[in-house]
Every structure is written in structure tokens, then in C-alpha cells.
């Protein structure tokens, strides 16, 4: 099959972290971008910024490039959101966008915050921002393959893998 790299994005509460965990559980190389690659910086220049603003949630481009160029893994999944994704999106063989309705998104954020009150979405202003971003889809790739992420996690991951397999058959 060769070396392949895929981006899995979506709004807050869409299930990016859960998908990443399930891919890892199944033995795939999956990177939690929001934990392993993210920092606060200017999306255009990459210059670090102080404080937290959703529009400054970006990934280290050099780290993304190094991971994409790593030939040790047959497939790597990059899971998470990044405002500077346009800089590196062309490095990926495919992009998947997890889609959920606003109610599901906010419920999942509430569940996450119940476990960790410091997590994103715990403050009223963060919840409002999440609702706005859900509506506008700011920071979410526009041309990705849409995956219904309201389905059970096993089905969501199966659908991503099915899409990849179908795409591979078309390339051959």
C-alpha cells in the first residue's frame, strides 16, 4: 500500500480524540495533534502568542512535515484541529471531517469538562465560541470526506478505514 497520511478534523466535540484513541487501540499509528503538535501562535507566521485564543490554536508545521516524511509507519492518522492547516493540508493523502449536530457537540464538551473542568468548553465564553465555530465551521477543512460522527465509535472508524480502502482500490 505504501506510506499514507490522513488528517481527521472537525469541530470541538466531534470526536477527534475518541477516533484517535480507537485507531491506536486497533494498532494504527495515530497522533493526537491537539496534544502532541499544538501550541498558541499566529496562523500565518507561526510566531508563538500569549494567552489562549481558538484562532491561535495551531500545529508545529516542522513536526507535521517530519511525521509525514517518516517512513516507519504504513499509515499515520493526524487527529485534531489546527488553524494553520492550510499550510500543510497538501501533505496528506486524504482528509476526513467528523460531523455532528450542535447538540451532540455541546453534550460531548459537557461530558469532557465533567471529567476535567479545565478542558476547553468549561467556561460560558468557551461554550459560546464552540457553538459559533460549529455554525461557521471556521478552522475545519472544507474539502474533506464527511463522516457522520454521531454513530458509535467503532462504526465511525470502520467508515474512515472503508473510505481509505476504497480510495486505494481506485488508485490501483
N, C-alpha and C positions, 0 to 999 in steps of 0.2 A: 504494500500500500504506500509506503514512503512516509516521510515526515510530514505531519499535518498539524496546524494550529488553528484553534477556534476561539472566538470571543463569545461569551454568554453575558448579555446585558439585560437591562430592564430597570424599571423604577424601583424605589425603595419598597420593600415588602413583596417584590415579585417572586422571590425565591432563589436568587443568585447563590447565596451562601448554602442553602439547602441542596441545590443541584450540585454545587461543588463538592459538598460532603458526600453525596450519593455517588458521584463519579469516582471519588477517592475510594469509597467503600468497595466499589466494583473493580478497583485496581488500576484505574486510569490516572494519568498524571494531570492533576487539576490544581490550579493556582488560585488562591483566594486573593484576587487583585486588591480588594479594599483593605486587606490586612498586610499583604506582602509587598505591594507595589505603590501604594497610595501615600500621598502627602499633600499638604496645602501649598499651592503655588499658582502662579499666573499661567493660565492655559495656553497662552501664546508663546511665552518665553521660557516657562519652566522655573522662573525665579521663585524661590520659597517666599511665602507670605505669612504674616502673623494671624492668629485667631482662626476661627473656622467659618467658612462660607461655602455652601454647596457648590457654587460656581468655581471655587478654587480647589475642589477635590480632583486631583489629577494623579496620574501614574508616572513613575520614572521611565522615561522613554528609553534610556540606555538599558535599563533592566529588562524591559519588554523585548527589545531587539536581541539582547543576549539570550533570553529564554527561547525566543522564536528560532534563533540560529543554532540552538543546542540540538545536536543530532542524536542524543542519548535516548530520546523517547519517540515512539512511533506517532503518538498523538498527544498534544497538550491542549488543555482547556484553560482559558483565562476567564475567570468568573468575577464580575463586579462592574462597577460604573466608574467612568473617568471622563472629565470634561475635556481632556485633551485627546480623546480617542481619534479625532480626525487626522492627527499627526501620524498615527501608527496603524490605523484600521486596514490599510492596504497590505500589511504584513500577514494578515490572516487568510486562511483558505475558506473561511465561512464565518458568518455572524448570525447568532441566534438572539432573538429578543423575547424574553419571558414577558407575557402579558397577563395581567389580572385586572379585575374591576377595582374601583376605588375602595369599596367596602372591604374587599379581601386584603388589599394593600394595607389599609389602616388597621384592620384586625391583626394582621401579622406583625405590624410595627408594635401594636399594643402588647402582643404576646412576647415579643423580643424584649421590650422595655420592662415587662414584668420580671423577666429573668435578670436584666441588667439595667437599672434605672438611668445609667449614664449613657446608654446606647442612643443612637440617633432616633429622634422622634418622640423622646420623652418629655420635651418641653412643648407648650402650646404653639410657640412660634415655629418650631421644627415640624410639628404636625401640619401646620398651615402651609409651610413650604413644601412638604411631601405631597399634600393634596394639590397644590399648584403645579408641581412638577409632573404629577400623574396626568393632569389635564393637558399640559403643554408638551409633554414628552421631551423637555429640554434635557440634553445630555444623553439621550438614548439614540443609538444608531438608527437611521431612517430606512435603510435597505436590507435589514436583516430578515431572516426567516422567522416568522412569528410562531411562537409556541404557546399554547394555552396552558398557563402555569397554575390554573385553578384545579387542574386534575391532580390525582395522587402523584407523589414524587416519583415513584417507580415508572409511572406512565410518562411523565414529563421527560425523564432521562431516556427512556426507551424511544420516545419520539425524536429526540435530538440524535440519538445513535442511528435510528432508522433513516433520518434525513441525510446524515453523513454517508451511510452505506449506499443509499440511492444515488447520491451525487457522485460517489466513487464509481458506481456501475456506469453512469453516463459518461464519465471521463474516459473510460476504457474503450 
